[in-house]
Amino acid sequence: MDLSQQKQEFSRAYVKAIAAVCGYATKDVSVDDDSVDLSLAARGGNGTVRSPQLDMQLKCTARDIISDTTVNFPVPIKNYDDLRPENVMVPRILVVVAVPDDVADWIYHSEEELLVRHCGYWFSLRGMPSTDNTETVTVNIPRTQVFDAAGVTAIMDRVATGGLP
Amino acid sequence: MRARVHDSQALEAIRSLEVISYLRATGWTQRDVRPERYSVWSRGNGHGDYEVTVPLSRFKDFALRMSEVLETLESSEGRSQLQILADLSISNADVVRISSNIAETADGTIPIEDAVALVQKARDAVLAAACSAIEPRAYFAPRKFDQALDYVRKVKMGQTERGSYTVTVVSKVAPVLQQQPIGELEEPDVEEPYERRVVRTLGTGITTIRAAAEVAAATGSLESFEEGIGSGVSANLCNALVGMVQDREFVRGLEFGFSWSRTRPQIQQEVPTHILISPDSLPVIEEAGRLLRAISPREEFELIGIVVKLDRQPDERFGRVTVLGFIEDRTHSIRMELAGEDYTKAVTAHDERKLIFARGDLFKEGRSYVLKEPRGLQILPADREIPPST
């Protein structure tokens, strides 16, 4: 497994752990649609999807992206354009998981605790303008938008009542 | 492992309203609807509560959402997504599956000539039923009812199915609008839509033909076919069935399967789900078709022939004229009644041994023919060759 695959799997594990704590199921996307990596939803009969639901694009980076109040992540233009549209039935967000440089530091494990480094942040690009950039668009995610149990529960509550993340 | 649908193009092609019709027909309840956005449906069964959210607009994630709808239906029904997808697209249609059980179809192929005949005659059978549904007759002339022709243009052919080579005829029919609770289904107060009557007539017609062929084989009488005209039996339908089979040696039988739109369930079970016509009935059906055609009037029949008998009493306005003419390449005596100038023309033609022409409705009465309401009578020029009489 190369480093980028490791990052991908790590971010999925992070999101799944948070989802489990919130009582939501995660679902791999089976359609040939690469703008959504994972979908978060309530669990219906036999493990099927039911509302509320949230689609996610996952990114994992070891770069230094944290500033005083924001997390500044360069979103590849393809993902940027996939995450902007407003004509989606299920809202979609970007989840950026920041990890240490050295893979050995990603997890600290003892009998007492499992420490996962560092942190995930979420951001909705819905309705953002089109761009002439050809490579990336840097988004400034408020550092308050942490992808933790409280954050996810609040997002899902908003979505459940017809609101946006 | 069941087949699943991952192809976004196939998923994009699903129509929301067909999904909704399907859900309504299979016991799901609409729990919430956001017009032009989505509608939420739920159904409980032994494994918990199922929910599907159907997109009502062409969202960017339409395919993704439809894949989830299919996954949930697969899980709640225990059927493959491919089967569900096939049913979805025809949930608001009546479907007739026609297969000629030929030996060659074991590898899924049949001679191309047989395939052409099967499709062509499937269309003819549907057209015959479409005519019978308007007005039952023993035979329908080449000029058919406009309504029947319009209907046939709208009928679709589905994918052929493997196994025995099967042609599927798909006839869309409007859904029932008011929901009747299951178990309290009563006869509808209003007449069924024409589309449904056609498919039902096709079903009752074929069922009647199958039974009539058995009776006719035993009694040697056409009566059972004639009595079935009201149920959709016609010379055209008989000919269509016979024509579906090219080589009777290799055919185990003609099989018809009927399934009804889920959104307009069939209330009276007049038509069985499966009808099998055995190959030994086919010669009887063929003969019945020929006879039904012979006894039925032919509209706009064009008679050309030679006057062989004239009979008008001095006090009569109409005279009886017998013409020796051709019906399907065979000479027959055909009677008609003419008055005034037309009768005079017949006398002149007789004197000068010239051919006459008349158009009218040709009826068979006993062993002879009568041309009723003759019109456009004319003496043909002398250079018209008199057809050889036998």
Interface residues (C-beta under 8 A of the other chain):
Chain A: K27 V29 S30 V31 D32 D33 V36 S39 G44 G45 N46 G47 T48 V49 R50 S51 Q53 D55 P85 N87 V88 M89 V90 R92 G162
Chain B: R4 H6 D7 S8 L11 R34 R37 Y38 V40 G44 N45 H47 G48 D49 Y50 E51 T53 P55 S57 R58 F59 K60 D61 F62 A63 L64 R65 S67 E68 E71 T72 S75 S76
